[in-house]
Amino acid sequence: MGKFVTFEGGEGSGKTTQIKLAADWLRERGIPVLETAEPGGTPLGRKIREILLNRGSCAIGAEAELLLFAADRAQHVRETILPALAEGQWVLCDRFADATLAYQGFGRRLDAAFIRTLNDFSTCSLKPDLTLLFDLPVEAGLERAKKRTAGIKPKAAEDRFEREDKELYKSIRDGRQTQLLLPYFKSFLFHGRIREGYLSLAAEEPERFRIINGAADIETVRREVCHHLTALL
Ligand code: Z5A
């Protein structure tokens, strides 16, 4: 069996950048690697991803969103991840079941116990050997995601998750909310809840999670990732 490593974190935390560097590092050591991502790691998943992130005029409630992520994962685990692990490949996955607890559980406030049951079903109870959590302040991550989006997509194509809270952040930055209310607003913001959610998941399972300072420069983060991968080798 290969090793299963998941990369988690908020928007713009650097997962995608680091997964590529980690895959190169492992390949240089002769380890077969599969890089994959959720949503969208299978042909069915790519259709689901399109619905989830670029819904157009179609409404998606929180419950339907949860089930679409679960459907994507159910197919991904069975079609891609389990066969690759059985062949002895290391699977590096950009987001997995923890993302559903963080986004749909902590972010959308859906029932966490139900999400855990659904996660078990969609993953065939597969757990990562290691989860790297890239942690950085919400605003910094959103700024990075904005820059990246500006480089590759037209403004209108900014995804649904990137739009969450943006207006509120803007009004805070512009001083339209008083400093006194700032902590109150921050604790209730969608992306803030996700960050806190991820950190509490990491605290629940310290043997599986490693928290990485995502605010450091790319090379520093890369070295920390390689250090944790070395421990798995
Ligand atoms: N979602 C969900 O709600 N429930 C689920 O169960 C699952 C997902 C699985 C998928 O979006 C969305 O689905 C996601 C959660 C939700 N939405 N959000 N938020 P996606 O797949 O399109 O994107 P993402 O997973 O959110 O990743 P991202 O925004 O592309 O960010 P990233 O992969 O963490 O970062 P990056 O692409 O590597 O870097 C972003 C930019 O920062 C880029 O220009 C880099 O060059 C730059 N960067 C990276 N690292 C650094 C450092 N260290 N310093 C400076 N600049 C850096």
Residues whose N, C-alpha, C, O or C-beta is under 5 A from the ligand:
A	BS01	Z5A	G10 E11 G12 S13 G14 K15 T16 T17 Q18 E38 P39 F69 R95 F96 A99 T100 Y103 R144 A145 R148 F161 G214 A216 D217 I218
